[in-house]
Amino acid sequence: MTSQAPSTPTLRQIMDGIEQLWPASLAETWDAVGLVAGRPEQPINRIIWVVDPTLEVVEDAIERGADLIIAHHPLMLKPVNGVSALTSKGRVVHRLIESQCALLTAHTNGDSAVGGVSDVLADILGLVDCEPLTRAANGLPEEGIGRVGRLESTTTLGDFAGKVYGILPKVAGGVRVSGPRDAMVSRVAICGGAGDSLFDAVRAANADVYVTADLRHHPALEAKEATLDGRPYLVDVSHFASEWMWLPAAAQSLINFAEDSGWEVDILVSSVNSDPWDFCLNG
């Protein structure tokens, strides 16, 4: 008896696979996930994972032969009245359609699911005994936004921040730290992407340090002054860098799913840096 030859999946089949791995029910109510452009019956030969579906990223993916881009961030999170090529997002839509390249988004469902953005960061940082900072309303107990766990060995804030810096893709902004360099840390909260809305959960989890992105002046200052001992200390990283770390793991999950399904499809990760900052001047 011979095994069945691999087949080329359709976009609809890929969408079904994405739904099994990162269910749309895990997405936050304000989010926009799922198919953005593309015909469900379209055959898919090459998929490229990206953080941001900018025109530069999309052009690169198309040049590499992609007929499906899976983006972490939505192209259009807010409603629009048109997709004219007079706008940057409209140009992306036109380029996708003209090139017969589909676009699909896995955003907060990718954050929340087991093996999602914060899980990957936790694994890379060596955290154990992890649990969500906020549990998903429609998910398993281990699913939700952010993670909190402990390091296997207590270390200094300076050494911990150095480890964070060492694992992330290099960007202009680097890593910013609030707290004494020699402070000891063991319990760590993390949230890939912007996480300043989770400070209450971080404090409730008794975290020594919180790793997240896009920390603004007032929320960071208020968090710093909220407790007598200065905890949780803050490690502020690039939004792009913190979420790019998930792409290879997500791609591998989809590769495994494709192999189990008998599909023949290339699944790759974009190497285009879509962090918005180009250089940094620092005293």
Buried (B, 14 or more C-beta within 10 A) or exposed (E): EEEEEEEEBBBBBBBBBBBEBBBBEBBBEEBBBBBBBBEEEBBBEBBBBBBBBBEEBBBBBBEEEBBBBBBBBBBBEEEEEEBEEEEEBBBBBBBBBEBEBBBBBBBBBBBBBEBBBBBBBBBBBEBEEBEBBBBBEEBEEBBBBBBBBBBEEEBBBBEBBBBBBEEBBEBEBBBEBBBEEEBEBBBBBBBBBBBBEBBEBBBEBEBBBBBBBBBEEEBBEEBBEEEEEBBBBBBBBBBBBBBBBBBEBBBEBBBEBBEEBEBEBBBBBBEBBBBEEEEEEEE
